[in-house]
Amino acid sequence: MGELNRRKALVGAGGVAALLASGLLPGVAAATGAASGQAPGGPPDPVAATYLRVLLRHTRWAEQQFDATAGIYPAKDFTFAVVLGNALLLTRPGYDETTAGVSQATLKAHTLATIEHFAASNLLTGGTEWGRKLFFDTTFQSYFLLAARLLWTDLDDATKRNVERITTEQAAYTTALGTADDPTSGSWTPNGLKGGFVGDTKLEEMGVYAQSLAPALAWAPGDPRAKDWREAFGAWSRNETGLPAADLANPRLVDGHPISANTATNLYDTFLVENHGSFGPHYQEELWRTSGRNAMHFLAAGAPLPEVLTAQPNGELLWRTMLLMTSDAGEPLMPMVADREHLYGRDVIPLAFRAQVLGDRHAARAEADLAARLEPYQAYAPADRITKFSGEPKYEPEARAELAISYLLHEWRARQGPIEPVSTSEFDAHAAGVADFGAAPGLLAHRSPAAWAATVTKTGFVKFAWQPHHDDWLFVLGGANPMLLPATNIAVKERHATTYEKVRDGFDGTVGVLRFDAGYAALATLPTGAAVYASTGVAESEGVLNVYNLAMPGVPGLDGDRTYTAAEGKVTLKATAAPTGARTDDLTFTPVTARHVRMLGVQPDPTYGYSLWAFEVRDGDGPDLARAGTASASSASSGKEAKYATDGDAATRWAVSTSDRPRADSWLAVDLGTPQTLDRVRLSWEAAAGRKYRIETSPDGATWTTVATYPVPALRSTKGRLDIDGRAGVLVESANPLTVTADRVTLSDGPAAPLLAELYPHTEDLAKLAARPKATTTASAVRASVTDGFLVLVNLSGTAATGTATLPQDGGTYRLYRGEQTVTRTGTEVSYALAAAEGRIEPPRFTVRGPAGLKAVVRDASRVDLTAPPGFLPVVVTVTPDGGRPRPVLLPPRRTVPVVFGDVRPYPLADLALGRTTFPAEPLPPGMSSPGAAVDDDPATAWRPGPDGRLVVDLGAVTAVSAVELAWTPGRRPKASVETSVDGVTYRTASSGPARYVAVRTGWRSGDASLTRLSVRT
């Protein structure tokens, strides 16, 4: 907060006058004697200029909502909140009537009339139409009040009084509630200051309470009740991101209150939040979304920012999670709940707040990337809108308001000195990392500079996700859309997650192995961006990759078609409009005689599953044979039973049950009564139209034969390689062909069968890679792959497996992996021992040039023991550590020679503390430096405790600790003791025993040494 307090333009005694003169609030400026009219100059930077252009074009949509009869923008869906975007355009230069579709004078008249009306109709001013209700009237009230302040001098006195009353009386109403629920808001609750995090974080709800108080604190700080408002605002704001294990470790005062006094638990202890039952990145951003709204009131009023807005407890750890999820468009990838996916207009303000108010250059990069997508996105149908593909109607006026706030934040920042975004490569390097967020959140994620990937095990969203180049518009991975697995509702029986971290292992990577009733499947992710998918064959039509194919000029890849190239040839598929659902399919096939006919689903509508108005069966032009038959189905909704698909009534239909909507293999069958000859079917779909299905016939209802499929594949390959539009490459080992059907890639299109796929974020040398000899293993359950030089081993069984992997290599130089191996004439043979359902990634720790028969045991990245092949003469070999210099080594006959490279870090390191999350998290107590410096494996960094400082490291899970070691910089060592805890709440003085949290308590005084390393051993 110190930096913001020093900025004289917007804070302090003279802040208001300076702000008004600057033009941020030109209307108010005129009222106080400053120059009237619009803010001087144009947009302060290119991103702000984009926001202004988007708002201008968006005005077309806003004006279409105007109710000419009532003379206002309507209350429905809070549409009247468009007035904030209007107010910005009316007070900034460069208004373009052609782009906006309305004259400036008309827009002003509409805006002022709407402000006057809704200021008077608010419950807090004696009206009956809206207002006071915390969820979510106060959100739109915040926008409305800011709009009124921008146009203050144009308002009549009665409207000004109403605006002021709304401002103060909302704060009075919220404060009077204490920590109780708002009786007008239905079931919405923050659970007091206790909060909650499973399924539905209360971060958002606490933010709403705080948000309802901010305008009064900004615009009426002298009100006698302001002290109580300030206390309530602080309590809700500090607890928004509450997590006891982190908060109890942080004595830092924020607005005069210690973070350790927080009481809420609103986060998983891996710094992830859920909403709508699963991880919702949009809601994790809510911290900075409400902060952006609140900050703008204080900045516009020339009031100091409350410290909590710039010193948010645990905010940086939550942002670390968001960095891990960021797409190339700056918005987060959403592998679970997808009702906020590609909602570009709503994702701007969190980034703008972090970039422009907190000065975060990485957030500035993400904001610039998102801004670059806004205009192509806005031009895509339905044109002019800035929220599409998901969300609610009220999001459109809300996005307009938040875009206006984001513009204002850029104006403010320009007066302090602009924030320069980091480069894309810097961002990708900073955001890279891995995290196992736990079995309950069901997310194991990895972001490398070249790709994003995850193992998702949350019920209803089960998938292995992979997005090369973090491409927001390549593979469809949100919500119930399947990825690699053919459906997202497969029940996970076991979850095995392994992470590799650069600080501990020398590289980043993950392996997720899942057990299902039908078998095992796994995904290994590599630091190169490549991934390896292995499966025993858990379902038919496995290895699903749905591809976006849109015409959205300006967005990479969305140029109106996608080209798929296999060894047999290529096909280009033109973009089609998003599926509307309602569709009639006529399928013909060679005449057959059968008693039973069925539609067997393969891919449902991702939202509603399958639903048919009619299922007709015919022989040529003959009658509908299904009318006389008996229909049955895998499931049905009440009143939409199977019989309604064959009753001949165009107004009735069959639909799967609600619980079966995600089910891929739902079916509708008709028993024709006796064997009949047939050669065609007609399926008349409701909006829940099957994306992919088969027509099957049977003589007895037990044995089925496929006679037709929908849709017909555009490309079918048995050569095992596919270039996906030059943006991703896939190599496949399967007994089934890979197919491309209407932008759905299926890597193993056929009955359930073992599958191994290498996924590359590039397509160069794909044919050469496909021609390589494949790795093999002696255990049938163990799958092996060498991808980008990394050895991936996965045990797809419930029992331990030992054996040998044969790794073909050529060129005379052989990669050596951890463990025992022998050089052969064609490569190496590597011994392995894997636990049940264990996945492992081994990087090449060394390369060696030597003869066949040479044996090597790689101990770690710095040591390999070499044994010469049988013979009577010494052998000279050349050994090179990964990233190091080659060394010739003389091997005497029948002797083992340890080769040690002392300048190479001996990965993997046994220290459990390395790279782990540490507390206190930012904001740090006075005098303390980042505790992360004690666990970063860098001898040049150290943790300075500050007076009586205390550090906590979270090991991630309860572990049997045998020892804790401390290493200090030279000088006087402070008094220090070690404490351990299993829950992060209750600690005992001990340096061994079961612990998840290990703490170091010091009596540090000025001049004492700093802690360079905290090591935890088992």
N, C-alpha and C positions, 0 to 999 in steps of 0.2 A: 504493500500500500504506500510505502514511502515515496516511490517513483511518481505515483499518481498525485500524491499530496503536493509534490514539488511543482506540478504543472500549473502555472498561474493562469493560463488561459481559461480554464473551466472550473477551477475550484478556489476555495478561500474567499475572503471578504470581497475582493474585487472581481470574483469569477463571473458573476452574473452579467455585469456590465460588459466584460470582455467577450463573453459568449454571445451576448445579444449583438454587439457590434460586429462580431465575426460573421453573422449571417446564418448561423444554425437555426435560429428562430427569428426570421425576419419580421414576422407579424408582431411578436413581442418587442422586438428591437424598436419598431416604430413607436410603440406605445411608451417606451421609456426614453424617447428622444433620440435614439440612434437612427441612422438612415433607414427609411422604409423601403419596401419593395423586395425584390428577390435577392437570394444569396449571390454574392459576387462570384464571377468566374464560372467555370463549368465543373464537371466531375473531377474529383481530386486525383483519380488514377484510372487505369484501364478497366479494372474490375468494377469499380463504381460506375464507370461509363456504361458497362454492360448492364448493370442493374437498372440504370435509368432507361436504357433502350427497351429492356424487357418490360419494365413498368408501363412505358408508353404504349407498347403494343398490347399489353394486358388490359389496358383501359378499354379496348374494344369489347372484351368479355365483360368487364365491369359495367359498361353502359348497356349491354344487353340485359342486364339484371335490373336496370332502373325501372321502377314502377311509375309510369307517367301519370296514372290516375291518382295515386297517392302523393306523387311528387317527391318520392324518396327512394333510396335503395332499401330493399325490404329487410325485415327482421329474420325471415326464414334462412336457416343455416348461417345466421350472423352475417349475411351478405353486406350489411351496412358497414362492416369493418373495412370495406374498400376505401373508405374516406381517408385512411392514413396514407395509402399510396397516392390518392388524389392530392392530398395536402402537400406531399413532397413535390409532386410535379408542378403544382401551382405556385410553389415558393422557390423553385429552382429554374435557372435559365435553360433555354433550349427546347421549350415545349413545341412539339410538332403535331399540328392538328391532323395532318394526313395519316401519320402513324397511329395516333390515338383514336382517330375516327370520330372525334367530337371537338368542338371549339373549346378554347380555354375558358371563355366566358360561361358557356353552358356547363362545363365540368364544375366550375366554381359554384354556380348556382345550385346545381344538384348536391354538391358536397355540403355547402352551408345549410341548405334546407334539411338535409339528413342529420347533420350534427344538432341543429336546433330541435328537430323532432325527437331524436333519441336521448338528448340531454333531459328533455321534459318527460319522456315516457319511462325513465328508469325508476325502479321501485324506491331508490334512495332519495329521489326528488319528488315523491308523491305519485309517480306514474304506476302503471300496471303491466307494462309490456315486457320488461327485461330487467336484468341487473341484480346485484347483491348476491345472487347464487354463485357459490364458489366454483362449482364444476358445471359448465365452463364459461359462464357469463363473464367472470372476472378476467379471463384471458382476453376476450374481445373488448372488455371495458378498458383494459390497459392500452390496446391499440387506439380505441376511440378517444381516450383522454389525451394521448399524445398528438393525435390529429387535431384536436381542438386547440392545443397549445401552439401548434405550428401556424394555425390560422386565427390566433387570439384576437388580433385587432379587427378582424372582420366579423367577429361575433357580437351579437347584441348583449346588453347588460344582463338580461334574464338568463340567457344561455350561459354566459360566463359564471353566473351564480350557481346555476345547476351543475356545471362542470366542476366547480370547486366543491360543491356539496357531495357529488358522487365520489370525488377524490377522498375527502375526509371521512365521510360516513361509511364508506366501504371498510376503511381501516378500523373504524370504531366497531362495526359489526363483527369483523373477523376477530378482533382482539377480545370482544365480549364472549366469543365462543370458547376462549381458552384453548385447551387441547381437544375439545369435543368435536364431534362431527357437525357439519352444517345440515340442519334439518331439511333444508330445501334441496339438497343435492342427492337425495335418494341413498343408494348403497355406497356411494363414494366415501372413503374414509382413509385417513392417514394412520389409523390405529394409535391416535394420540402421538406422543413423541417416542413411542416404542417402535413403530414402523412395521415392516415386514418385507420379505424378499422372495419367498418361494412362489413361483408362478406369476406374481404381480408385485413388483417393487413399489414401495411407498415413496420412493424418491420423487416421482411425479406429483403425488398428492401433497407432500410437504412443500414442494416447489410452488404449487398453486396457492397454498396458504400464504407463503412469503410474497408471492407475486401480487396478491391482493392488497398488500400493505405498502409496497414500494412507491406507488404514485404519491401517497400522502406524505411519506417521509421525504420525498424529493421536493414536492411543491408546497407543503405546509409544515416545514420543520419547526415553526414557531408555535404551532397549536399546542395548548396545554396538555393534550393527550398524547403528544408525540413520543414522550419517554416510554409509555407502555407499548406504543406501536413498534418502537425501535427494539424493545426487549423481545417482543413476539417475532418480529422479522428475523432477528438474530438467531433465536432458538430454532425456528423452522429451517432457516438457511443452513445453519451449522450441522443440523441433523439429517439434512437431505441425503447425504452420502455417508451416513453413519455405519460403522463396522467396529464393534467393541475391541477386537484384537488389535486393530490399528489405532483406534482413538485413545484407548487406555494407555498406549505407549507414547502419546504426544501431549506434553504439558503446554504447548504453545498457546498463548492467548490470542484469540481472534475477537476483535471488538470487545476486549476486556474479559472474555470468558475462555477458560481452558478447553481445548478440544477434548481432553480426557473426561470432561463432564458430559459429553454427548451420551445419549441414552438409546438411540435408534439402531436398528439392524436392518438396513435397506439394501445390502449387497451380499452376494455370495462372497465367501472369503477368498475367492480367486479374482475378485474385482470385475464381476459380470452381473448384469441385472436382467431380470425376466419381466415380461409383460405379455398378457394374453397367453400365458401358460408356457412360454419358452423364451429363450434369449432374444431380446428385441433391441438391436443397436439403436434404432430410432429413439427408444425411450432412455437408453443410456446417455444419449446426447441431450436429454431433457435438462440436465444440469446447466448446460451452457445455453440452451434455448431460453429458459426462464431468466438466466443471468443476463442475456442480451436484451430482453425486454426491460428488465428492471434497471440495468445500467443506463439504458437510453433515457429513462426518466430523470435520473440523477444528473447525467451529463447535459441534458437539454435544460434542466433547471439551474445548471451551474453549481450544483451541490456536490460535496465530496462523496465519492463512492464508499459505501460501507465496506469495511475491510474484508468481510466474508466473500464479497464478489471477486476479489483478486487473491484471496488466500483461502481457497476452498478445500476443506479437509478431504483428503483422499482423491481429490480431483485429478491429480496427475497420474495416479495409478489407474483410474478409470479411463483416462485418455490413452494410456499405454495399450489398453485393450482395444480401444477404437482404432489406434494406429495399426494394430495387427489385422484389423478387419477391413481396412480402407481399400477401395477399388481405385482404378485409374481415373474415375470420375470425381474422386474426392469424397464420395458418399460411401457408407459402409456396405459391404456385402452382407446379405441376409439369408443364411442357409436354413433358417427355421421360419418363424412367423414372417409372412411376406405381405401383410396388409399395409406396409409402409414402404415397400420396395419401389425404387425408381421414382420416388416422390421428390423430385429435384427441388422444387420451390420451397419445400419445407425443411430441406437439409442445409440451407445456406446460413441461417443465423447462428447455429452453434459454432460453425467454423469462423464466421465473421467476428463473433465475440472473442474467441480464443486468439485469433490473429490480431485484431485491431485493438482490443482492450488489454488482453494479457501479453501481447507482443510475441506470440508463438509463431516463429517463422515456418515451422512444419505445418501448422494449421493454415498459414497463409498460402503454402503450396497447394494444400487440399482445396482451399477456397478458390484459388485461381483456376484449378482444374475443373471444379464444379461450375464456376462461372463460364468457362469456355464451352460447356455443354448446354447452357441454358437456352441460347437462341435456337440451335438446331432442335432441341427438345420442344421448345415453344411452338416451332413451326410445324411439328408433327401433329397429325390429327388426334384429337380435336384441336385445331389450330387456336393459338392465342393463350390457351390455358397453360399454367405452370405446375399443376399437379395432375398426373395421369398414371394409368396402369394400376393404381391401388389407392386406398384411403377413403375419405368421406367427403361429401359435398362442402362441408364447412372449411375444409382445408384450402379451398381456392382463395376465398377472401383472406384467410389467415396467412397463406403464403405471400399474398400481395403486401400485407402489412409487414411481414417479417423481412421481405426484400427491401422495403422502405427503411426499416430500422437498420438493416445492414448497410445501406447507402449512408445513413447518418453516422454510423460508426466509422465509416471510411472518412467522412468529412472531419470528424473529430480527430481521428488519428493523423490526418494530414497536417493538422496544426501542431502536433507534437513531433512530427517526423515520421515518414512512412516506414512500414515494415516490409522488408525485402524478402520475398519467399525464397526458401532454399531451392536448389535445382531438383529435378525429378530423381536423379541418381542419388543425391544426398537424402532425399525423403525416403527412397526405397531402402537405402542402407540403414537409416535410423529406425524405420518401421519394421525391419526384419526381426524375426524371432519366432519362438514356439511357445505354446501354453496348453497345458492340460487343465481345463477349467473344472474338471471333475465329472463324476458319473451322474450326479443330479442335474447339472446344467446340460450334460451330454454333449460336450464340445471339446475336441482336441484339434487345435488349429496351428497352422504354420504359414507364415508369410516370408517368402524369400524375395530377393530383388526381381526374380523372373516369374513368380507365380504365387497364387494363394491356394491353400488346400485345407481340408478338414475331414475328420471322422465325426459324424453327427449321430448320436444315439438317443436323442430325445424322442419319446414316443410320438409317432405320427409324422416325424421328420427324418427318419433314419435314412442315411445316405453317406456315400463317400464323395465329397465335393472337391472339385479341382478347377481352378480358373487361371489359365496361363496369362501372364502379363497383367493380372488383376483386372482383366477386361470386364467392365460392367455389362457388356452386351455380347458376350460370346456364348457361354453355356448358361442355360436356364437352371438355376440352382435353388431358388427360393421356395418356401412353403412346402406344399405336398408334391412338388415336381421331383421326380426321381432322378438320381444321378448314380451311375455305375450299377448300383442295385436297381432292379426293375420296378420297385415300389417302395414307398416310404412308410408303410404300415407293417412291415415285417417285424415281429417281436424279437428283440435282442435278449438272448439268454445269458450271455457273458460278454463283458467288455474288458479288453486288455489294451492299455495305453502305455506307450513308451515315448519319452521325449529325449532328444539329444540337443545339448546346448553348446554353443561355440566356446563359452568360457570354461566349460567342464570337459567337453568331448572333442573340441577342436572344430566342430561343425554343427549346424542346426539341422534337425530332422525329426520326423515323428513316424511311429508305426502304430496303427490301430488295427487290432484283430478282434473280430466279432464272431460269436457263435450264435447260430439260428437253429431252429428245429431241423432244417434241411441241410445244415453243414456250416462251413466257415468261410469268411471272406475277410480280406485285409487290404489296407492301403498304407504304403510306405512313401513318405515325401522327402525329397532330397534338397540340399541347399542350392542346387542348380535350377530348381523350379520343376524338374522332372518328378514323376511319381510312378509307382508300380502298384498295380491292382492284381490281386491273386484271389482265386475263389475255387472252392471244391465243386461249384455249380449249385448255387442255392435256389435258383429258380430258372425257368425258361426265359429266353429273350433277355439275357443279362448283359451288363456292360452298356447301360443307357447313357447317352449324352444328347440332351435336347439343345438345339442351337437356335439362337435368335436370328431371325432373317427379316429385317425391316428396311425400309427406305427412309433413312433419317440423315440426309446429307449433312456433313460436318462432324458426325460421330464415327470414329474409326471402325471399319468393318460393316457399318450399316449403309452400304451403298446400293442396296436394292437386290442383291443376290448373294448366294454362297456357292462356292465351287468345292466339290469333293473329288479328290484324286486318289485312285487306287492303282494297283499294278495293272489291272485289266483296262483301265481307262478313267475318264472323269465325267462328271455331270455337273451342270450349273443349274441351281434351283432359284427361280425368281422369288422375290419377296411377295408374300401374300398378306392380306389384312389379318389382324389377329382373329383367331377363330371366334365366330359369333355363336357357335353352338348349334342352333337349329339347322338341320341338314338332312337331305334324303340321299341314301346310298343304294344304288342298284348294282347288284353283283350277279354275274352269270358264271356258269361253270359247266363242265362236261356232265351230261345227264347221269344221275345216280338213282338207285332205288334204296329208300330208307324209311324207317318208321319215325325216327327222332331227328330233329334239326335244332341246332342251338347257335346262339351268338356267344362266343367265349371272349371276354374282354382281355386285352393285353395292356392297354394304356387308357385310363379313364380321363375324363375332364378333371383337371387338377383341383377344382373347387367342389363340384357336385357329383362326380362319378359317372353313372350311366342312367339314362332315362329315355324310353321309346314311346312315341305316340302309337306306332304300329310296327308289327313284325309280320311281313307277308311272305308266303312260300308258294311258288307256282312252278308248273311245267309249261314252258312256253307262254302262250297267251291264255292259258287255262285259268280256272277260278283260284281264289286264294285258299290253299289247302289248310292253312293255319286256322281259318275261321271255325272249322269243324273239329279242331284238335283241342288238346288240354295243355295249357301253359303252366310252367313252373319257373322258379328263379332261385338264385343263390340267396337273395334277400329281397325285401320290399318295404317301402314306407307305407304307413297306414293310409288306406284309401287309394293306393297306387300299386295294387297287387299285379302279379304277372298276367292275369286274365285280361286286364285292360289294354294290353298291347295286341291282343288278337280278337277284340270284340267288334271291330269295324267302326268304332265311334271315334271320330277325330278329336273329340274333346276330352277323352280319357287317356291315361298313360300309365306305364309301369316305371317305377324309379327304385333304385337300390335304397336300402335303409340308410339313415344318416350316418350310423357308425361304419357302414361299408363304403362310404363315398371314396375313401382313399384306396380301397381294395382294387388291385389291377385285374384279377381274374374273376370278377363277377360274371354271372351268366344268366341268360334267358333261354329256356328250351321249350319246344313244342312237341308233344306226342301226337302224331297224326292218326293214331288208332290202329292203322294197318300200314304195311309197306306201300309207299307211293313213289312214283317216278317224279323227279324234280330237277330243275336246272337253273333256278334263279331265286333270289330273295330280294326283298325291298325292306330297308330299315328307315323309318321316318323318326328322326331324332328330335328330342326337345333340346333345350339349351345345353343340357348335360350330355353332349354327344361324345361317344367313344372316339378317342383319338386313334386308337389302333385296336383291331379285334380280328377274330377268325370265325368263319362259318364252318361248323362241323356237322357231320351226319353220323347216325348210328343205327344198327339194326335192333339193338336191345337196350339202349340208354346207358350202357356201361362201357362199351368199346367205341371210341370216337375216331373219325377220320376227317382231316382238314380238306375241305373242297374249295375254299376261297379265303383270301385275306384282304384286309383293308388297313391302310392303303397299300398299293403295290409298290415294292421297293424301286426307287429310281436308280440305285446302284447296289450291286451284289458282288462281293469279292471273297475269294478263298485264299488269297495270297498273303493275308495277314498284315497289311499296312494301309494307312489312310492319312492323307493330307487334308486337314479341315480348313479350307479357305486360306491356306498359307499362314494360319494363325496358331495351329496346333498340329502335332503329328502323333500318330498312334501305331504301335506295333502289337500284334495280337497273336497269341497261341491258343487255338481252340478248335474243337472238332466241327464247330458250326461256322457258317460264313458270317462275315460282317456285312451289314446292310445300311443303306441310307434311305430313309423313307420320310418324305415331307419334313426335312430338317431334323429328323430324329435318327441319330446314329445308334445302332445296336451292334456291339462288338461280338456278341455270340448269339446270333439270331436262330434259335431253335430250342430243342429240349435242354433241360439243365445239364451242363457239362463243365468239366474243369476249364478254367480260364486264367490266362496270365496276360496282362496288358502293360506295356511300357508307354507312358504318356509324356510327351515332350513339348515344351513351350516353343518349339521351333520345328521347321520342316526340312532344314538343310540336311543333306546326306541321309535322308530317311530310307532310301532304297539300299544304300550301303549298310546302314544299321540293320535293316531287315535281313540282309544276306549273311550276317555273322552267324557262326555256329552258336547254338544256344547252350546255356549252362544247364547241367543236369545234376540230379541228386540220387543217392542210393536208397533214400526213404521216400516212398510214394506220397506221403503226406506233406513232405517238405518241398516248397517251391523256391527256386533260386533264379536270380536275375542279376546281371551286371549292367547297370544303367549309369551312364556318364562316369564310369569308373568305380562306382559304389557297388558293393556286394550287398544284395538284399536277400535275406533268408527268412522264410515264414513257415512255421509249423502249423498247418491247417488241420490239427487234430487235437483230441483231448488227452493224448498221452505224450510223454517225453520222447524225443527222437534223437538218435545219434547216427552219424554216417559221414559220407564224403560227398562234397560238391565238386564236380568237374567243371573247370572254368577254362574254356578255350581262349588262348591268347596267342598272338603272333608277333613277329618282329624281333624276337630274341630278347626282349625286355619284358619282365613279368611283374605284375602288380602283386604285392604281398599284403595280406590282411591279418588282422589280429588272430592269434591262434596258430595251429600247426598246419603246414602245407608242404607239398613236394612238387618240385618243378618237373614237368614231363616234356616230351618233345613238342607237344601241341598246346601247352598251357600249364595250369597248376591243378592239383587236387587238394582241396581244403577240407580239413576235418571240422565237423560241427557237433555241438550238443545243445539241443534246444528243449526248453521246458514245454509243457503242453500249451498250445495257443500262443507261443512266443514268436514275436517278430524282431528281427535284428537288422540294423544297418551297419556295415563295416566299411569305412573309407580306406582307400589304399594308403597304408602308412609308409610303405617303402616300395621302390622298384628295384629289381635286381637283374643283372646280366650274368648268366651263368649256365652251366650245363644241366642237362636232364639228370635227375637223381638228387639234385641239391635239395636239402631239407632246410626249412626255415620255421622258426617259432617266433612270432612277433609278440613281444611282451607288452609293449606300448609304443607310442609314436617315436620314442627316442631309442628303443633297444630292440634288436632282432638277433636271435641266436641262430647261427648258420652251421650246418654240418655238410661236409663234402660228400659227394656220392662215393660209393664203394670204389676202391682202387688203391694204387700204391704211390701215386704222385700227388703233390700238392696242387691245388686249384686256385686260380685267381678269379675272383668275381668282383663286380662293381655294384655297390649298394648306394642308393640315393633316398634319403628321407623325403617325405612329402614336403615340398617347398624348400628343401635344403640342397646342399652341394653333394655331388657324387664322391664316393670314397672307394678306392681299390682295397680289397681285403684278401689276404693269403690264407687259404684254408688247408691246414695239414691233413693228411689222410686220416680218416676215421676219428677226427677230432671236431668237437663243437666249439665254435668261437663266438663269444658274445660281442656284438658290435654296438657300441653306444655312442650316440651323438649328444654330447653334453649341452649343445646350444639349442636343442629342440625340446619343446615342452612335452613331457611324457604323458600325453593324453591316452586314455581317459583318466582324469584326476579323481581321486577317491574322496575329496573334500565335499561333504554334503551341503555346505553353506554356499558354495560358489554359485553366483548368479541368482540366488534366491531373493525374494521380496524382503525388503527391510523396512523397519519402522524406527523412529517416526518417519512418516511420509511427509511430503511437502503439504503445507508450510512447516518449515523446521523451527525448532525453538531458537532463541537468540544465541549466537555464538557457535551453533552446531553446523557442521558441514554434512553432506549427504552420507548416511550410513552405508549406502551401497558401495562406497569406496573401500570398505573393509571386506567385501566379498566379490570383488571384480577381478581378482588374480593379477592385479597390476601393482607392482612394488612401488611405482612412482606416485600412487594415490594413497590417501589415508583419511580416516574418519577423525575429525576433530570433535570431541564430545561436547564442548561447551561446558559451562558450570554444572557440575553434578549430572552430566549427560548420561543417557541410557540408550542402548541400542537393542533392537530385537530383530532376529532373523527368523523368517517363517520357512521351515524345511518342507512345507507342502503336505506332509502327512506325519502321523505319529511314528517315530523311528526309535530303535534301540540305540541310544547314544552311548559311546564308550569313553569319549574324551572330547574336550573343547580346548583348543589352543589359541593363544593370543600372541600376536607379534606387533611390537610398537616401534615407532621411529626412535632414533637416538635421542637421549635426553632423560629428564626426570619422568618416570612412569607414574601415572596416577594410581590411587587406590582403585582396585577393580574386583568385582565378584561376578560369578556366573550364576544365572538363574535359568530354570527350565519350566516349561508349562505344556500341558497337552491341549489346552483350550484357548490360550492367549489371554485369559482373564486371571486365573490364579497361578502364581509362580512359587517355586521353592528354590532355595539356594542349593544348587547341585550342578555338577558338570558331567553327569552320566545318568543313565536310566531312560525310561520312555519319555519322549518329548517331541512335540511338533515345533514349539517356539523356544529359541535359545536367546537369552538376554545377557548383556554385559552392562552392569551398573558401575558407574565410576564416581569418584570424588574429584573429578578433573578441576584444575585451577589453571589460570593463565600461566603459560610457560611450560605446562606439562606436555609430554609426548602425545602423539596421535596414534590411532590404531590402524596399522597397515593391513592386517589380516586377521580375520576370525575364521578358524577352521573347526569343522565338526566332523568327528570320525565315528565310525560304527565298529 
